[in-house]
C-alpha cells in the first residue's frame, strides 16, 4: 500500500512537470510575434527586413517631409539622425503626430518604403497630465520644463 502511494505521487509530479513545460512552450510560441520592439531607421537600412515581415519602426518625423496625398494617404520620412526611411500611411493620424516629434509605426518594408498599417505618436518624457501639474502647483512644488511658462 505504501509503495502504491509513492508511485502515484511520482506520477502526479511527472504529469504536472510535463504540463508546466508544455504550457510554457505554448506561451513562448504564441508570444514570438507579439513581442516586437521597434527598429530604428539605421537598423532598417543596414539590414532590410523581408517584404512579408511585419515589424515596428520608431524615430522622429523628419522636418519638411510630411506630405498629405489624395484622400487619407500621408507620406513622410522617419529618421534617427543617422538614416531616414520613407513611410506611407493611409488612415487617420494621431492628434500628437507632427514634424520633429517621435512616432512608432507598425507595417512592412516594401521596395524601400515602409508601408505603415498603424501609426502611434510618442510624446516626450516631460509630458504630464494637466491634473498632475495643477496638483503640483497647489503644493507649490511644480517646476516647469525648460522653455515652458510656469503659470
Rosetta blueprint (number, residue, H / E / L):
1 X L
2 X H
3 X H
4 X H
5 X H
6 X H
7 X H
8 X H
9 X H
10 X H
11 X H
12 X H
13 X H
14 X H
15 X H
16 X H
17 X H
18 X H
19 X H
20 X H
21 X H
22 X H
23 X H
24 X H
25 X H
26 X H
27 X H
28 X H
29 X H
30 X H
31 X H
32 X L
33 X L
34 X L
35 X L
36 X L
37 X L
38 X E
39 X E
40 X L
41 X H
42 X H
43 X H
44 X H
45 X H
46 X H
47 X L
48 X L
49 X L
50 X L
51 X L
52 X L
53 X L
54 X L
55 X E
56 X E
57 X E
58 X E
59 X E
60 X E
61 X E
62 X L
63 X L
64 X L
65 X L
66 X L
67 X E
68 X E
69 X L
70 X L
71 X L
72 X L
73 X E
74 X E
75 X E
76 X E
77 X E
78 X E
79 X E
80 X L
81 X L
82 X L
83 X L
84 X E
85 X E
86 X E
87 X E
88 X E
89 X E
90 X E
91 X L
92 X L
93 X L
94 X L
95 X L
96 X L
97 X L
98 X L
99 X L
100 X L
101 X L
102 X E
103 X E
104 X E
105 X E
106 X E
107 X E
108 X E
109 X E
110 X E
111 X L
112 X L
113 X E
114 X E
115 X E
116 X E
117 X E
118 X E
119 X E
120 X E
121 X E
122 X E
123 X L
124 X L
125 X L
126 X L
127 X L
128 X L
129 X L
130 X H
131 X H
132 X H
133 X H
134 X H
135 X H
136 X H
137 X H
138 X H
139 X H
140 X L
141 X L
142 X L
143 X L
144 X L
145 X L
146 X L
147 X L
148 X L
149 X L
150 X L
151 X L
